[in-house]
Amino acid sequence: MAKTKAKTEKGPYRLNEYQRAAAKAYGGGDYGYLADDPDFQEFVDFDAFLRHLDEGISDGHFRFIMVELAGPDVDDLEEAQRRMSRAADEIADVMDALAKLEAAPAPRR
């Protein structure tokens, strides 16, 4: 399987199969059309891919997932799953921290 070029490398950047699967699954398929969109399959380089995400996709979670699944070290399913598992754990840690916050008192009138 061809490896995806990292952001430090120049040259064409192509979506990998894990990014395409994520696009089809995320948000109940809200971004599924991107998995087959010819304008979203190949970019001049990784920076062009990032610009396209920043300019065309307002959902920060989706952008995060697409970037997490990029790079030359995401070269097999196990690594892609490990990255998504780590992201889920980090979100769970934030949820736990939020649950521990005390409710702010109501403003006095």
GROMACS elastic network, one bead per residue, 0.5 to 0.9 nm:
[ bonds ]
;  ai    aj funct       b0    kb
    1    75     6  0.74294   500
    1    76     6  0.85609   500
    2    16     6  0.85906   500
    2    72     6  0.89328   500
    2    75     6  0.78922   500
    3     6     6  0.89546   500
    3    16     6  0.79776   500
    3    71     6  0.75570   500
    3    72     6  0.51892   500
    3    73     6  0.77638   500
    3    74     6  0.76599   500
    3    75     6  0.59514   500
    4    13     6  0.65756   500
    4    14     6  0.64643   500
    4    15     6  0.72309   500
    4    16     6  0.65342   500
    4    70     6  0.65619   500
    4    71     6  0.52852   500
    4    73     6  0.81950   500
    4    74     6  0.76769   500
    4    75     6  0.77216   500
    5     8     6  0.80156   500
    5     9     6  0.60408   500
    5    10     6  0.75824   500
    5    11     6  0.75994   500
    5    12     6  0.75333   500
    5    13     6  0.57624   500
    5    14     6  0.77588   500
    5    45     6  0.79272   500
    5    46     6  0.69899   500
    5    70     6  0.79543   500
    5    71     6  0.57424   500
    5    72     6  0.56991   500
    6     9     6  0.53809   500
    6    10     6  0.81260   500
    6    13     6  0.82259   500
    6    45     6  0.88955   500
    6    46     6  0.66513   500
    6    70     6  0.72178   500
    6    72     6  0.57168   500
    6    73     6  0.86367   500
    7    10     6  0.74953   500
    7    13     6  0.89896   500
    7    45     6  0.77598   500
    7    46     6  0.50270   500
    7    47     6  0.64886   500
    7    70     6  0.88480   500
    7    71     6  0.72780   500
    8    46     6  0.80165   500
    8    47     6  0.89350   500
    9    45     6  0.78564   500
    9    46     6  0.76814   500
   10    13     6  0.83102   500
   10    44     6  0.82928   500
   10    45     6  0.56996   500
   10    46     6  0.73240   500
   10    47     6  0.87382   500
   11    43     6  0.86415   500
   11    44     6  0.62415   500
   11    45     6  0.50711   500
   11    46     6  0.79260   500
   12    42     6  0.67991   500
   12    43     6  0.56943   500
   12    46     6  0.74528   500
   13    41     6  0.83612   500
   13    42     6  0.56274   500
   13    43     6  0.50847   500
   13    44     6  0.62189   500
   13    46     6  0.54431   500
   13    47     6  0.88339   500
   13    48     6  0.83974   500
   13    49     6  0.72984   500
   14    40     6  0.85783   500
   14    41     6  0.56728   500
   14    43     6  0.63799   500
   14    44     6  0.88871   500
   14    45     6  0.84150   500
   14    46     6  0.84812   500
   14    49     6  0.86909   500
   15    18     6  0.80926   500
   15    19     6  0.60786   500
   15    20     6  0.67495   500
   15    35     6  0.84998   500
   15    40     6  0.78409   500
   15    41     6  0.55052   500
   15    42     6  0.65585   500
   15    43     6  0.87090   500
   15    66     6  0.88797   500
   15    70     6  0.76500   500
   16    19     6  0.54384   500
   16    20     6  0.64374   500
   16    21     6  0.87838   500
   16    41     6  0.87072   500
   16    69     6  0.81021   500
   16    70     6  0.73655   500
   16    74     6  0.87528   500
   16    75     6  0.87079   500
   17    20     6  0.50536   500
   17    21     6  0.61154   500
   17    22     6  0.85759   500
   17    35     6  0.89191   500
   18    21     6  0.50317   500
   18    22     6  0.61084   500
   18    23     6  0.85935   500
   18    66     6  0.87270   500
   18    69     6  0.65302   500
   18    70     6  0.84913   500
   18    74     6  0.85091   500
   18    76     6  0.86727   500
   18    77     6  0.75157   500
   18    80     6  0.67819   500
   19    22     6  0.50030   500
   19    23     6  0.61520   500
   19    24     6  0.87058   500
   19    35     6  0.78590   500
   19    65     6  0.78948   500
   19    66     6  0.57300   500
   19    67     6  0.85306   500
   19    68     6  0.89655   500
   19    69     6  0.59549   500
   19    70     6  0.73276   500
   20    23     6  0.50947   500
   20    24     6  0.63936   500
   20    25     6  0.87782   500
   20    32     6  0.79039   500
   20    34     6  0.75538   500
   20    36     6  0.79731   500
   20    41     6  0.88405   500
   20    66     6  0.88064   500
   21    24     6  0.51932   500
   21    25     6  0.62531   500
   21    26     6  0.85403   500
   21    32     6  0.82608   500
   21    35     6  0.73190   500
   22    25     6  0.50907   500
   22    26     6  0.56722   500
   22    29     6  0.88562   500
   22    31     6  0.85267   500
   22    32     6  0.81553   500
   22    35     6  0.85068   500
   22    62     6  0.85387   500
   22    65     6  0.75969   500
   22    66     6  0.75094   500
   22    69     6  0.87062   500
   23    26     6  0.55682   500
   23    27     6  0.85991   500
   23    29     6  0.69578   500
   23    30     6  0.77977   500
   23    31     6  0.50426   500
   23    33     6  0.76785   500
   23    34     6  0.64338   500
   23    35     6  0.58756   500
   23    62     6  0.80098   500
   23    66     6  0.79995   500
   24    27     6  0.85289   500
   24    28     6  0.78416   500
   24    30     6  0.74509   500
   24    31     6  0.60226   500
   24    33     6  0.72308   500
   24    34     6  0.77847   500
   24    35     6  0.64289   500
   25    28     6  0.58189   500
   25    30     6  0.79144   500
   25    31     6  0.77845   500
   25    32     6  0.68337   500
   26    29     6  0.54465   500
   26    30     6  0.65226   500
   26    31     6  0.66143   500
   26    32     6  0.76585   500
   26    62     6  0.72153   500
   27    30     6  0.52250   500
   27    31     6  0.73071   500
   27    62     6  0.85827   500
   28    31     6  0.83359   500
   28    32     6  0.85747   500
   29    33     6  0.80206   500
   30    33     6  0.76714   500
   31    34     6  0.56755   500
   31    35     6  0.76158   500
   31    62     6  0.86105   500
   32    35     6  0.55630   500
   32    36     6  0.76883   500
   33    36     6  0.58150   500
   33    37     6  0.61361   500
   34    38     6  0.81321   500
   34    39     6  0.83047   500
   34    40     6  0.60059   500
   34    41     6  0.79130   500
   35    38     6  0.84935   500
   35    40     6  0.73976   500
   35    41     6  0.73599   500
   36    39     6  0.87387   500
   36    40     6  0.76677   500
   36    41     6  0.73569   500
   37    40     6  0.53225   500
   37    41     6  0.65320   500
   38    41     6  0.53054   500
   38    42     6  0.74496   500
   39    42     6  0.69373   500
   39    43     6  0.81772   500
   40    43     6  0.75041   500
   40    49     6  0.82483   500
   40    52     6  0.83557   500
   42    45     6  0.83233   500
   42    49     6  0.80431   500
   43    46     6  0.69923   500
   43    47     6  0.85330   500
   43    48     6  0.59488   500
   43    49     6  0.57778   500
   43    52     6  0.89021   500
   44    47     6  0.81010   500
   44    48     6  0.60865   500
   44    49     6  0.78128   500
   45    48     6  0.53809   500
   45    49     6  0.66098   500
   45    50     6  0.89957   500
   46    50     6  0.63073   500
   46    51     6  0.86836   500
   47    50     6  0.50217   500
   47    51     6  0.61795   500
   47    52     6  0.85722   500
   48    51     6  0.50365   500
   48    52     6  0.61287   500
   48    53     6  0.86366   500
   49    52     6  0.51047   500
   49    53     6  0.63000   500
   49    54     6  0.87085   500
   50    53     6  0.50688   500
   50    54     6  0.61380   500
   50    55     6  0.85501   500
   50    63     6  0.86514   500
   50    67     6  0.80346   500
   51    54     6  0.50383   500
   51    55     6  0.59594   500
   51    56     6  0.82456   500
   52    55     6  0.52329   500
   52    56     6  0.56892   500
   52    57     6  0.76838   500
   53    56     6  0.53800   500
   53    57     6  0.52099   500
   53    58     6  0.80972   500
   53    63     6  0.63191   500
   53    66     6  0.86876   500
   54    57     6  0.59523   500
   54    58     6  0.72170   500
   54    60     6  0.87986   500
   54    63     6  0.77436   500
   55    58     6  0.77106   500
   57    60     6  0.76775   500
   57    62     6  0.79489   500
   57    63     6  0.70537   500
   58    62     6  0.84849   500
   58    63     6  0.80918   500
   59    62     6  0.54602   500
   59    63     6  0.64120   500
   59    64     6  0.87638   500
   60    63     6  0.50188   500
   60    64     6  0.60585   500
   60    65     6  0.86477   500
   61    64     6  0.50373   500
   61    65     6  0.62835   500
   61    66     6  0.87093   500
   62    65     6  0.51336   500
   62    66     6  0.62357   500
   62    67     6  0.86854   500
   63    66     6  0.51568   500
   63    67     6  0.62551   500
   63    68     6  0.85603   500
   64    67     6  0.52440   500
   64    68     6  0.60159   500
   64    69     6  0.85986   500
   65    69     6  0.61305   500
   65    70     6  0.86417   500
   65    84     6  0.77144   500
   65    87     6  0.86294   500
   66    69     6  0.53289   500
   66    70     6  0.64303   500
   67    70     6  0.50646   500
   67    71     6  0.79413   500
   68    71     6  0.78732   500
   68    74     6  0.86480   500
   68    80     6  0.82948   500
   68    83     6  0.68065   500
   68    84     6  0.78177   500
   68    87     6  0.87309   500
   69    74     6  0.62881   500
   69    79     6  0.87409   500
   69    80     6  0.60624   500
   69    83     6  0.72947   500
   69    84     6  0.81339   500
   70    73     6  0.80742   500
   70    74     6  0.63545   500
   70    80     6  0.89605   500
   71    74     6  0.57136   500
   71    75     6  0.81184   500
   72    75     6  0.62764   500
   73    76     6  0.82245   500
   73    79     6  0.75108   500
   74    77     6  0.77616   500
   74    78     6  0.85111   500
   74    79     6  0.55206   500
   74    80     6  0.57675   500
   74    83     6  0.86141   500
   75    78     6  0.85450   500
   75    79     6  0.69230   500
   75    80     6  0.77712   500
   76    79     6  0.55995   500
   76    80     6  0.65190   500
   76    81     6  0.88302   500
   77    80     6  0.50792   500
   77    81     6  0.60770   500
   77    82     6  0.84746   500
   78    81     6  0.51617   500
   78    82     6  0.60423   500
   78    83     6  0.86635   500
   79    83     6  0.61808   500
   79    84     6  0.86783   500
   80    83     6  0.52681   500
   80    84     6  0.64088   500
   80    85     6  0.86541   500
   81    84     6  0.51554   500
   81    85     6  0.59951   500
   81    86     6  0.85153   500
   82    85     6  0.50480   500
   82    86     6  0.61010   500
   82    87     6  0.85971   500
   83    86     6  0.51411   500
   83    87     6  0.62338   500
   83    88     6  0.86888   500
   84    88     6  0.61660   500
   84    89     6  0.86135   500
   85    88     6  0.50683   500
   85    89     6  0.62056   500
   85    90     6  0.86662   500
   86    89     6  0.50425   500
   86    90     6  0.62192   500
   86    91     6  0.86905   500
   87    90     6  0.50899   500
   87    91     6  0.62594   500
   87    92     6  0.86101   500
   88    91     6  0.51224   500
   88    92     6  0.61467   500
   88    93     6  0.86620   500
   89    93     6  0.62212   500
   89    94     6  0.87642   500
   90    93     6  0.50373   500
   90    94     6  0.64268   500
   90    95     6  0.87355   500
   91    94     6  0.50830   500
   91    95     6  0.62386   500
   91    96     6  0.86539   500
   92    96     6  0.61569   500
   92    97     6  0.86400   500
   93    96     6  0.50650   500
   93    97     6  0.62643   500
   93    98     6  0.86807   500
   94    97     6  0.50456   500
   94    98     6  0.61802   500
   94    99     6  0.85917   500
   95    98     6  0.50757   500
   95    99     6  0.61321   500
   95   100     6  0.87735   500
   96    99     6  0.50797   500
   96   100     6  0.64959   500
   97   100     6  0.52796   500
   97   101     6  0.68309   500
   98   101     6  0.53848   500
   98   102     6  0.87659   500
   99   102     6  0.80654   500
  101   104     6  0.86086   500
  102   105     6  0.88061   500
  103   106     6  0.88449   500
  104   107     6  0.87396   500
  105   108     6  0.86603   500
